[in-house]
Amino acid sequence: MGPSPARSRPPRLLVGLGAGAATLGALAYIGFGDPHSSDFVFPACPFKLLTGWDCPACGGLRMTHDVLHGDLAAAFVDNAFLLIGLPLLLAWVVVQRKRERTPLDSTTLTVIIVAAVTWTVVRNLPGFPLVPTVLDG
Protein backbone atom coordinates (compact mmCIF):
# COMPACT_ATOMS: atom_id res chain seq x y z
CA MET A 1 0.00 0.00 0.00
CA GLY A 2 1.29 3.47 -0.87
CA PRO A 3 1.37 6.45 1.46
CA SER A 4 -1.94 8.16 2.04
CA PRO A 5 -2.28 11.69 0.61
CA ALA A 6 -2.92 13.12 4.09
CA ARG A 7 0.45 11.82 5.37
CA SER A 8 2.64 12.99 2.49
CA ARG A 9 5.97 14.64 3.21
CA PRO A 10 6.20 18.43 3.15
CA PRO A 11 7.47 19.85 -0.14
CA ARG A 12 11.23 20.29 -0.34
CA LEU A 13 10.76 24.01 -0.80
CA LEU A 14 9.08 24.35 2.59
CA VAL A 15 11.80 22.31 4.27
CA GLY A 16 14.46 24.46 2.60
CA LEU A 17 12.71 27.69 3.59
CA GLY A 18 12.36 26.47 7.17
CA ALA A 19 16.03 25.50 7.37
CA GLY A 20 17.03 28.84 5.83
CA ALA A 21 14.87 30.77 8.28
CA ALA A 22 16.34 28.85 11.24
CA THR A 23 19.88 29.48 9.98
CA LEU A 24 19.19 33.17 9.43
CA GLY A 25 17.69 33.46 12.92
CA ALA A 26 20.70 31.75 14.50
CA LEU A 27 23.13 33.99 12.58
CA ALA A 28 21.17 37.08 13.62
CA TYR A 29 21.30 35.98 17.28
CA ILE A 30 25.06 35.37 17.08
CA GLY A 31 25.67 38.55 15.06
CA PHE A 32 23.67 40.90 17.29
CA GLY A 33 24.67 39.18 20.52
CA ASP A 34 28.27 38.92 21.64
CA PRO A 35 29.55 35.40 22.38
CA HIS A 36 32.72 37.01 23.77
CA SER A 37 30.61 38.39 26.63
CA SER A 38 29.65 36.39 29.70
CA ASP A 39 26.09 37.75 29.27
CA PHE A 40 25.59 35.78 26.03
CA VAL A 41 23.06 33.01 26.63
CA PHE A 42 23.80 29.73 24.86
CA PRO A 43 24.07 26.14 26.12
CA ALA A 44 27.53 25.06 27.23
CA CYS A 45 29.51 22.57 25.16
CA PRO A 46 28.65 19.05 26.43
CA PHE A 47 32.10 17.72 25.46
CA LYS A 48 33.82 20.44 27.50
CA LEU A 49 31.46 19.85 30.45
CA LEU A 50 32.27 16.12 30.45
CA THR A 51 36.01 16.22 29.71
CA GLY A 52 37.23 19.74 30.48
CA TRP A 53 38.74 19.84 26.97
CA ASP A 54 37.84 22.15 24.12
CA CYS A 55 36.09 20.22 21.33
CA PRO A 56 36.83 20.88 17.64
CA ALA A 57 33.91 23.32 17.49
CA CYS A 58 34.60 25.23 20.73
CA GLY A 59 35.05 28.87 19.82
CA GLY A 60 32.78 28.44 16.80
CA LEU A 61 30.18 30.91 18.08
CA ARG A 62 32.83 33.55 18.72
CA MET A 63 34.37 32.77 15.32
CA THR A 64 30.99 33.16 13.59
CA HIS A 65 30.38 36.46 15.39
CA ASP A 66 33.79 37.74 14.30
CA VAL A 67 33.24 36.64 10.68
CA LEU A 68 29.85 38.37 10.62
CA HIS A 69 31.59 41.55 11.81
CA GLY A 70 34.42 41.18 9.27
CA ASP A 71 37.18 40.46 11.80
CA LEU A 72 38.90 37.44 10.22
CA ALA A 73 42.01 37.73 12.41
CA ALA A 74 39.93 37.38 15.58
CA ALA A 75 37.92 34.58 13.93
CA PHE A 76 41.17 32.72 13.19
CA VAL A 77 42.20 32.97 16.84
CA ASP A 78 38.78 31.75 18.01
CA ASN A 79 38.77 28.59 15.86
CA ALA A 80 41.18 28.25 12.95
CA PHE A 81 40.07 24.67 12.26
CA LEU A 82 36.45 25.64 11.51
CA LEU A 83 37.36 28.90 9.77
CA ILE A 84 39.52 27.07 7.24
CA GLY A 85 37.92 23.63 7.32
CA LEU A 86 34.27 24.49 6.73
CA PRO A 87 34.82 26.40 3.45
CA LEU A 88 37.17 23.63 2.26
CA LEU A 89 34.57 20.98 3.10
CA LEU A 90 31.86 22.97 1.33
CA ALA A 91 34.05 23.34 -1.78
CA TRP A 92 34.81 19.59 -1.69
CA VAL A 93 31.11 18.71 -1.50
CA VAL A 94 30.22 21.08 -4.37
CA VAL A 95 32.99 19.69 -6.61
CA GLN A 96 32.03 16.09 -5.86
CA ARG A 97 28.34 16.80 -6.53
CA LYS A 98 29.20 18.42 -9.88
CA ARG A 99 31.17 15.27 -10.77
CA GLU A 100 28.10 13.27 -9.71
CA ARG A 101 30.04 11.44 -7.01
CA THR A 102 29.11 10.76 -3.42
CA PRO A 103 30.64 13.78 -1.63
CA LEU A 104 31.07 12.17 1.80
CA ASP A 105 32.36 8.68 1.18
CA SER A 106 34.20 6.63 3.81
CA THR A 107 37.62 8.06 2.90
CA THR A 108 36.38 11.64 3.23
CA LEU A 109 34.68 10.90 6.54
CA THR A 110 37.87 9.24 7.83
CA VAL A 111 39.91 12.33 6.90
CA ILE A 112 37.37 14.61 8.65
CA ILE A 113 37.39 12.47 11.81
CA VAL A 114 41.19 12.22 11.94
CA ALA A 115 41.53 15.99 11.40
CA ALA A 116 38.95 16.74 14.12
CA VAL A 117 40.58 14.38 16.63
CA THR A 118 44.04 15.78 15.82
CA TRP A 119 42.79 19.37 16.22
CA THR A 120 41.13 18.45 19.53
CA VAL A 121 44.35 16.97 20.92
CA VAL A 122 46.61 19.77 19.63
CA ARG A 123 44.41 22.61 20.87
CA ASN A 124 44.33 21.08 24.35
CA LEU A 125 48.09 20.63 24.71
CA PRO A 126 49.74 22.74 27.41
CA GLY A 127 51.03 26.02 26.01
CA PHE A 128 48.71 26.08 22.99
CA PRO A 129 48.56 28.37 21.12
CA LEU A 130 52.21 29.14 20.73
CA VAL A 131 51.97 32.90 20.35
CA PRO A 132 55.27 34.78 19.98
CA THR A 133 55.83 37.37 22.68
CA VAL A 134 57.99 39.63 20.51
CA LEU A 135 55.46 42.48 20.70
CA ASP A 136 55.30 42.34 24.48
CA GLY A 137 58.73 43.94 24.91
N, CA and C atoms as an extended XYZ file, in Angstrom:
411
Properties=species:S:1:pos:R:3:atomname:S:1:resname:S:1:resid:I:1 pbc="F F F"
N         0.830       -1.177        0.000 N   MET     1
C         0.000        0.000        0.000 CA  MET     1
C         0.880        1.248        0.000 C   MET     1
N         0.527        2.237       -0.791 N   GLY     2
C         1.290        3.472       -0.868 CA  GLY     2
C         0.917        4.419        0.256 C   GLY     2
N         1.668        5.475        0.402 N   PRO     3
C         1.366        6.449        1.459 CA  PRO     3
C         0.049        7.164        1.162 C   PRO     3
N        -0.680        7.448        2.205 N   SER     4
C        -1.941        8.163        2.040 CA  SER     4
C        -1.658        9.628        1.741 C   SER     4
N        -2.526       10.279        0.961 N   PRO     5
C        -2.283       11.688        0.609 CA  PRO     5
C        -2.213       12.606        1.829 C   PRO     5
N        -2.926       12.268        2.899 N   ALA     6
C        -2.923       13.115        4.088 CA  ALA     6
C        -1.597       13.058        4.832 C   ALA     6
N        -0.818       11.982        4.641 N   ARG     7
C         0.446       11.825        5.366 CA  ARG     7
C         1.658       12.043        4.470 C   ARG     7
N         1.515       12.774        3.390 N   SER     8
C         2.645       12.994        2.486 CA  SER     8
C         3.670       13.917        3.144 C   SER     8
N         4.897       13.807        2.663 N   ARG     9
C         5.972       14.635        3.209 CA  ARG     9
C         5.800       16.079        2.756 C   ARG     9
N         6.301       17.027        3.570 N   PRO    10
C         6.197       18.429        3.145 CA  PRO    10
C         7.063       18.656        1.909 C   PRO    10
N         6.668       19.566        1.053 N   PRO    11
C         7.471       19.850       -0.137 CA  PRO    11
C         8.880       20.299        0.248 C   PRO    11
N         9.830       19.952       -0.608 N   ARG    12
C        11.233       20.289       -0.342 CA  ARG    12
C        11.425       21.787       -0.180 C   ARG    12
N        10.639       22.553       -0.905 N   LEU    13
C        10.761       24.012       -0.804 CA  LEU    13
C        10.460       24.487        0.611 C   LEU    13
N         9.419       23.944        1.225 N   LEU    14
C         9.080       24.354        2.593 CA  LEU    14
C        10.156       23.941        3.584 C   LEU    14
N        10.710       22.761        3.399 N   VAL    15
C        11.796       22.310        4.272 CA  VAL    15
C        13.007       23.228        4.108 C   VAL    15
N        13.340       23.562        2.867 N   GLY    16
C        14.460       24.465        2.603 CA  GLY    16
C        14.238       25.851        3.181 C   GLY    16
N        13.019       26.368        3.027 N   LEU    17
C        12.707       27.687        3.588 CA  LEU    17
C        12.779       27.666        5.116 C   LEU    17
N        12.290       26.589        5.713 N   GLY    18
C        12.357       26.468        7.171 CA  GLY    18
C        13.792       26.405        7.665 C   GLY    18
N        14.616       25.603        6.984 N   ALA    19
C        16.026       25.503        7.369 CA  ALA    19
C        16.739       26.836        7.176 C   ALA    19
N        16.422       27.527        6.078 N   GLY    20
C        17.026       28.836        5.826 CA  GLY    20
C        16.621       29.858        6.881 C   GLY    20
N        15.350       29.840        7.259 N   ALA    21
C        14.869       30.775        8.282 CA  ALA    21
C        15.535       30.494        9.630 C   ALA    21
N        15.678       29.211        9.982 N   ALA    22
C        16.337       28.854       11.245 CA  ALA    22
C        17.803       29.285       11.229 C   ALA    22
N        18.472       29.076       10.098 N   THR    23
C        19.883       29.478        9.977 CA  THR    23
C        20.013       30.997       10.075 C   THR    23
N        19.150       31.707        9.380 N   LEU    24
C        19.189       33.174        9.426 CA  LEU    24
C        18.924       33.686       10.840 C   LEU    24
N        17.978       33.068       11.537 N   GLY    25
C        17.693       33.463       12.919 CA  GLY    25
C        18.881       33.217       13.835 C   GLY    25
N        19.529       32.063       13.671 N   ALA    26
C        20.702       31.754       14.496 CA  ALA    26
C        21.839       32.729       14.210 C   ALA    26
N        22.073       33.030       12.925 N   LEU    27
C        23.129       33.986       12.579 CA  LEU    27
C        22.817       35.379       13.112 C   LEU    27
N        21.560       35.764       13.078 N   ALA    28
C        21.174       37.079       13.622 CA  ALA    28
C        21.434       37.113       15.127 C   ALA    28
N        21.078       36.033       15.827 N   TYR    29
C        21.297       35.981       17.280 CA  TYR    29
C        22.791       36.070       17.600 C   TYR    29
N        23.607       35.348       16.849 N   ILE    30
C        25.057       35.366       17.083 CA  ILE    30
C        25.650       36.696       16.652 C   ILE    30
N        25.139       37.286       15.562 N   GLY    31
C        25.671       38.555       15.065 CA  GLY    31
C        25.323       39.734       15.950 C   GLY    31
N        24.079       39.780       16.445 N   PHE    32
C        23.667       40.898       17.286 CA  PHE    32
C        24.109       40.709       18.729 C   PHE    32
N        24.161       39.463       19.182 N   GLY    33
C        24.673       39.181       20.524 CA  GLY    33
C        26.186       39.198       20.490 C   GLY    33
N        26.808       38.959       21.603 N   ASP    34
C        28.266       38.916       21.643 CA  ASP    34
C        28.723       37.691       22.420 C   ASP    34
N        29.088       36.612       21.696 N   PRO    35
C        29.546       35.403       22.380 CA  PRO    35
C        30.829       35.604       23.194 C   PRO    35
N        31.530       36.713       22.979 N   HIS    36
C        32.721       37.013       23.773 CA  HIS    36
C        32.338       37.466       25.184 C   HIS    36
N        31.089       37.870       25.351 N   SER    37
C        30.608       38.388       26.628 CA  SER    37
C        30.055       37.252       27.488 C   SER    37
N        30.192       37.398       28.788 N   SER    38
C        29.645       36.389       29.702 CA  SER    38
C        28.123       36.493       29.786 C   SER    38
N        27.541       37.569       29.263 N   ASP    39
C        26.086       37.750       29.272 CA  ASP    39
C        25.399       36.987       28.139 C   ASP    39
N        26.158       36.491       27.178 N   PHE    40
C        25.594       35.785       26.032 CA  PHE    40
C        25.017       34.454       26.501 C   PHE    40
N        23.755       34.210       26.169 N   VAL    41
C        23.062       33.006       26.632 CA  VAL    41
C        23.075       31.967       25.527 C   VAL    41
N        23.751       30.859       25.784 N   PHE    42
C        23.798       29.732       24.860 CA  PHE    42
C        24.215       28.515       25.666 C   PHE    42
N        23.697       27.332       25.345 N   PRO    43
C        24.067       26.136       26.119 CA  PRO    43
C        25.573       25.887       26.068 C   PRO    43
N        26.101       25.381       27.162 N   ALA    44
C        27.528       25.056       27.229 CA  ALA    44
C        27.832       23.834       26.368 C   ALA    44
N        29.064       23.701       25.964 N   CYS    45
C        29.511       22.568       25.160 CA  CYS    45
C        29.483       21.304       26.020 C   CYS    45
N        28.717       20.275       25.626 N   PRO    46
C        28.646       19.053       26.427 CA  PRO    46
C        29.996       18.334       26.525 C   PRO    46
N        30.791       18.365       25.438 N   PHE    47
C        32.104       17.718       25.457 CA  PHE    47
C        33.006       18.374       26.493 C   PHE    47
N        32.980       19.711       26.533 N   LYS    48
C        33.816       20.438       27.499 CA  LYS    48
C        33.321       20.199       28.928 C   LYS    48
N        32.006       20.129       29.116 N   LEU    49
C        31.462       19.852       30.450 CA  LEU    49
C        31.898       18.474       30.953 C   LEU    49
N        31.926       17.488       30.049 N   LEU    50
C        32.271       16.119       30.446 CA  LEU    50
C        33.770       15.904       30.598 C   LEU    50
N        34.586       16.524       29.737 N   THR    51
C        36.014       16.218       29.711 CA  THR    51
C        36.902       17.357       30.217 C   THR    51
N        36.395       18.591       30.155 N   GLY    52
C        37.225       19.744       30.483 CA  GLY    52
C        38.070       20.199       29.304 C   GLY    52
N        37.993       19.497       28.189 N   TRP    53
C        38.742       19.837       26.973 CA  TRP    53
C        37.872       20.646       26.026 C   TRP    53
N        38.537       21.473       25.202 N   ASP    54
C        37.837       22.147       24.115 CA  ASP    54
C        37.605       21.142       22.998 C   ASP    54
N        36.384       21.108       22.456 N   CYS    55
C        36.092       20.217       21.334 CA  CYS    55
C        36.510       20.904       20.036 C   CYS    55
N        36.430       20.228       18.895 N   PRO    56
C        36.831       20.875       17.638 CA  PRO    56
C        35.997       22.110       17.301 C   PRO    56
N        34.773       22.184       17.815 N   ALA    57
C        33.909       23.322       17.492 CA  ALA    57
C        33.926       24.410       18.554 C   ALA    57
N        34.551       24.192       19.691 N   CYS    58
C        34.603       25.230       20.728 CA  CYS    58
C        35.236       26.496       20.144 C   CYS    58
N        34.607       27.606       20.402 N   GLY    59
C        35.047       28.869       19.820 CA  GLY    59
C        34.321       29.181       18.529 C   GLY    59
N        33.487       28.245       18.062 N   GLY    60
C        32.776       28.441       16.804 CA  GLY    60
C        31.779       29.587       16.837 C   GLY    60
N        31.114       29.787       17.974 N   LEU    61
C        30.179       30.914       18.080 CA  LEU    61
C        30.929       32.239       18.024 C   LEU    61
N        32.032       32.322       18.762 N   ARG    62
C        32.832       33.555       18.724 CA  ARG    62
C        33.393       33.768       17.321 C   ARG    62
N        33.842       32.684       16.675 N   MET    63
C        34.369       32.770       15.316 CA  MET    63
C        33.297       33.283       14.355 C   MET    63
N        32.087       32.740       14.456 N   THR    64
C        30.994       33.160       13.585 CA  THR    64
C        30.665       34.633       13.812 C   THR    64
N        30.632       35.052       15.069 N   HIS    65
C        30.377       36.462       15.390 CA  HIS    65
C        31.446       37.347       14.747 C   HIS    65
N        32.701       36.942       14.869 N   ASP    66
C        33.791       37.741       14.303 CA  ASP    66
C        33.728       37.776       12.773 C   ASP    66
N        33.376       36.656       12.142 N   VAL    67
C        33.242       36.639       10.680 CA  VAL    67
C        32.104       37.557       10.247 C   VAL    67
N        30.984       37.502       10.956 N   LEU    68
C        29.850       38.375       10.619 CA  LEU    68
C        30.204       39.849       10.756 C   LEU    68
N        31.169       40.155       11.617 N   HIS    69
C        31.593       41.545       11.813 CA  HIS    69
C        32.856       41.871       11.017 C   HIS    69
N        33.294       40.937       10.169 N   GLY    70
C        34.423       41.183        9.272 CA  GLY    70
C        35.793       41.112        9.915 C   GLY    70
N        35.904       40.549       11.104 N   ASP    71
C        37.185       40.463       11.802 CA  ASP    71
C        37.757       39.047       11.654 C   ASP    71
N        38.398       38.781       10.505 N   LEU    72
C        38.905       37.443       10.224 CA  LEU    72
C        40.088       37.057       11.108 C   LEU    72
N        40.878       38.030       11.526 N   ALA    73
C        42.009       37.729       12.405 CA  ALA    73
C        41.513       37.201       13.745 C   ALA    73
N        40.501       37.848       14.313 N   ALA    74
C        39.934       37.375       15.578 CA  ALA    74
C        39.240       36.033       15.377 C   ALA    74
N        38.580       35.849       14.231 N   ALA    75
C        37.915       34.577       13.934 CA  ALA    75
C        38.939       33.445       13.863 C   ALA    75
N        40.112       33.730       13.285 N   PHE    76
C        41.175       32.722       13.188 CA  PHE    76
C        41.645       32.309       14.577 C   PHE    76
N        41.772       33.263       15.467 N   VAL    77
C        42.199       32.968       16.842 CA  VAL    77
C        41.141       32.147       17.569 C   VAL    77
N        39.864       32.453       17.325 N   ASP    78
C        38.781       31.746       18.012 CA  ASP    78
C        38.709       30.274       17.615 C   ASP    78
N        38.789       29.977       16.307 N   ASN    79
C        38.767       28.587       15.864 CA  ASN    79
C        39.256       28.500       14.431 C   ASN    79
N        40.562       28.330       14.268 N   ALA    80
C        41.182       28.254       12.946 CA  ALA    80
C        40.708       27.020       12.179 C   ALA    80
N        40.481       25.925       12.888 N   PHE    81
C        40.066       24.675       12.264 CA  PHE    81
C        38.739       24.849       11.519 C   PHE    81
N        37.748       25.439       12.159 N   LEU    82
C        36.453       25.643       11.507 CA  LEU    82
C        36.527       26.725       10.443 C   LEU    82
N        37.270       27.798       10.715 N   LEU    83
C        37.356       28.903        9.771 CA  LEU    83
C        37.930       28.444        8.432 C   LEU    83
N        38.905       27.572        8.464 N   ILE    84
C        39.521       27.071        7.242 CA  ILE    84
C        38.813       25.805        6.756 C   ILE    84
N        38.461       24.932        7.684 N   GLY    85
C        37.923       23.629        7.317 CA  GLY    85
C        36.534       23.648        6.722 C   GLY    85
N        35.630       24.484        7.245 N   LEU    86
C        34.266       24.489        6.726 CA  LEU    86
C        34.182       24.953        5.269 C   LEU    86
N        34.854       26.037        4.878 N   PRO    87
C        34.822       26.397        3.452 CA  PRO    87
C        35.470       25.325        2.563 C   PRO    87
N        36.546       24.698        3.050 N   LEU    88
C        37.167       23.625        2.264 CA  LEU    88
C        36.216       22.444        2.104 C   LEU    88
N        35.530       22.082        3.164 N   LEU    89
C        34.570       20.984        3.099 CA  LEU    89
C        33.424       21.320        2.147 C   LEU    89
N        32.927       22.549        2.227 N   LEU    90
C        31.855       22.970        1.330 CA  LEU    90
C        32.314       22.909       -0.130 C   LEU    90
N        33.511       23.394       -0.415 N   ALA    91
C        34.047       23.342       -1.778 CA  ALA    91
C        34.183       21.887       -2.241 C   ALA    91
N        34.661       21.010       -1.364 N   TRP    92
C        34.808       19.595       -1.692 CA  TRP    92
C        33.450       18.982       -2.053 C   TRP    92
N        32.442       19.260       -1.252 N   VAL    93
C        31.109       18.707       -1.500 CA  VAL    93
C        30.562       19.219       -2.831 C   VAL    93
N        30.728       20.510       -3.117 N   VAL    94
C        30.224       21.081       -4.373 CA  VAL    94
C        30.924       20.440       -5.564 C   VAL    94
N        32.245       20.303       -5.503 N   VAL    95
C        32.993       19.693       -6.608 CA  VAL    95
C        32.564       18.244       -6.810 C   VAL    95
N        32.415       17.497       -5.730 N   GLN    96
C        32.026       16.091       -5.858 CA  GLN    96
C        30.609       15.965       -6.415 C   GLN    96
N        29.722       16.849       -6.011 N   ARG    97
C        28.344       16.803       -6.532 CA  ARG    97
C        28.316       17.121       -8.019 C   ARG    97
N        29.144       18.078       -8.452 N   LYS    98
C        29.203       18.416       -9.882 CA  LYS    98
C        29.742       17.242      -10.691 C   LYS    98
N        30.633       16.459      -10.102 N   ARG    99
C        31.168       15.267      -10.774 CA  ARG    99
C        30.242       14.060      -10.616 C   ARG    99
N        29.104       14.308       -9.959 N   GLU   100
C        28.102       13.273       -9.710 CA  GLU   100
C        28.679       12.101       -8.924 C   GLU   100
N        29.477       12.426       -7.927 N   ARG   101
C        30.045       11.438       -7.012 CA  ARG   101
C        29.455       11.656       -5.623 C   ARG   101
N        29.549       10.628       -4.803 N   THR   102
C        29.113       10.757       -3.418 CA  THR   102
C        30.109       11.658       -2.704 C   THR   102
N        29.681       12.830       -2.198 N   PRO   103
C        30.643       13.776       -1.627 CA  PRO   103
C        31.271       13.313       -0.316 C   PRO   103
N        30.538       12.581        0.496 N   LEU   104
C        31.066       12.173        1.796 CA  LEU   104
C        31.170       10.657        1.869 C   LEU   104
N        32.130       10.121        1.134 N   ASP   105
C        32.364        8.678        1.180 CA  ASP   105
C        33.180        8.330        2.424 C   ASP   105
N        33.512        7.065        2.593 N   SER   106
C        34.201        6.629        3.812 CA  SER   106
C        35.595        7.246        3.943 C   SER   106
N        36.291        7.447        2.834 N   THR   107
C        37.620        8.057        2.900 CA  THR   107
C        37.518        9.506        3.377 C   THR   107
N        36.570       10.250        2.824 N   THR   108
C        36.383       11.645        3.226 CA  THR   108
C        36.007       11.734        4.696 C   THR   108
N        35.080       10.893        5.135 N   LEU   109
C        34.681       10.904        6.539 CA  LEU   109
C        35.840       10.543        7.456 C   LEU   109
N        36.691        9.606        7.026 N   THR   110
C        37.867        9.244        7.826 CA  THR   110
C        38.809       10.435        7.958 C   THR   110
N        39.033       11.148        6.864 N   VAL   111
C        39.907       12.331        6.904 CA  VAL   111
C        39.322       13.391        7.842 C   VAL   111
N        38.018       13.616        7.783 N   ILE   112
C        37.371       14.606        8.646 CA  ILE   112
C        37.517       14.208       10.110 C   ILE   112
N        37.293       12.939       10.420 N   ILE   113
C        37.388       12.468       11.808 CA  ILE   113
C        38.815       12.568       12.323 C   ILE   113
N        39.789       12.150       11.519 N   VAL   114
C        41.195       12.221       11.937 CA  VAL   114
C        41.603       13.679       12.146 C   VAL   114
N        41.189       14.563       11.255 N   ALA   115
C        41.526       15.985       11.399 CA  ALA   115
C        40.893       16.564       12.663 C   ALA   115
N        39.633       16.224       12.932 N   ALA   116
C        38.947       16.745       14.119 CA  ALA   116
C        39.591       16.228       15.402 C   ALA   116
N        39.937       14.948       15.436 N   VAL   117
C        40.583       14.382       16.631 CA  VAL   117
C        41.962       15.008       16.825 C   VAL   117
N        42.710       15.162       15.729 N   THR   118
C        44.038       15.780       15.822 CA  THR   118
C        43.931       17.213       16.326 C   THR   118
N        42.993       17.983       15.778 N   TRP   119
C        42.787       19.368       16.222 CA  TRP   119
C        42.411       19.405       17.699 C   TRP   119
N        41.553       18.495       18.126 N   THR   120
C        41.131       18.454       19.526 CA  THR   120
C        42.327       18.222       20.442 C   THR   120
N        43.184       17.278       20.090 N   VAL   121
C        44.349       16.974       20.924 CA  VAL   121
C        45.320       18.161       20.921 C   VAL   121
N        45.632       18.685       19.738 N   VAL   122
C        46.615       19.773       19.629 CA  VAL   122
C        46.154       21.019       20.377 C   VAL   122
N        44.874       21.377       20.233 N   ARG   123
C        44.414       22.613       20.869 CA  ARG   123
C        44.330       22.503       22.380 C   ARG   123
N        44.387       21.273       22.907 N   ASN   124
C        44.330       21.075       24.353 CA  ASN   124
C        45.689       20.765       24.968 C   ASN   124
N        46.746       20.821       24.168 N   LEU   125
C        48.092       20.627       24.706 CA  LEU   125
C        48.485       21.831       25.561 C   LEU   125
N        49.279       21.601       26.599 N   PRO   126
C        49.743       22.738       27.413 CA  PRO   126
C        50.542       23.721       26.552 C   PRO   126
N        50.292       24.991       26.738 N   GLY   127
C        51.033       26.021       26.011 CA  GLY   127
C        50.426       26.394       24.675 C   GLY   127
N        49.342       25.729       24.254 N   PHE   128
C        48.713       26.085       22.987 CA  PHE   128
C        47.815       27.289       23.192 C   PHE   128
N        47.777       28.230       22.340 N   PRO   129
C        48.557       28.375       21.120 CA  PRO   129
C        49.929       28.969       21.407 C   PRO   129
N        50.852       28.624       20.574 N   LEU   130
C        52.213       29.143       20.729 CA  LEU   130
C        52.264       30.517       20.075 C   LEU   130
N        52.005       31.534       20.849 N   VAL   131
C        51.972       32.898       20.346 CA  VAL   131
C        53.308       33.570       20.691 C   VAL   131
N        53.993       34.097       19.688 N   PRO   132
C        55.266       34.778       19.977 CA  PRO   132
C        55.031       36.010       20.851 C   PRO   132
N        55.952       36.240       21.767 N   THR   133
C        55.829       37.373       22.677 CA  THR   133
C        56.761       38.513       22.284 C   THR   133
N        57.078       38.599       20.996 N   VAL   134
C        57.988       39.629       20.505 CA  VAL   134
C        57.384       41.026       20.736 C   VAL   134
N        56.092       41.155       20.565 N   LEU   135
C        55.457       42.485       20.697 CA  LEU   135
C        55.278       42.903       22.139 C   LEU   135
N        55.479       42.000       23.092 N   ASP   136
C        55.300       42.342       24.483 CA  ASP   136
C        56.411       43.246       25.008 C   ASP   136
N        57.570       43.210       24.406 N   GLY   137
C        58.726       43.940       24.910 CA  GLY   137
C        58.666       45.349       24.591 C   GLY   137
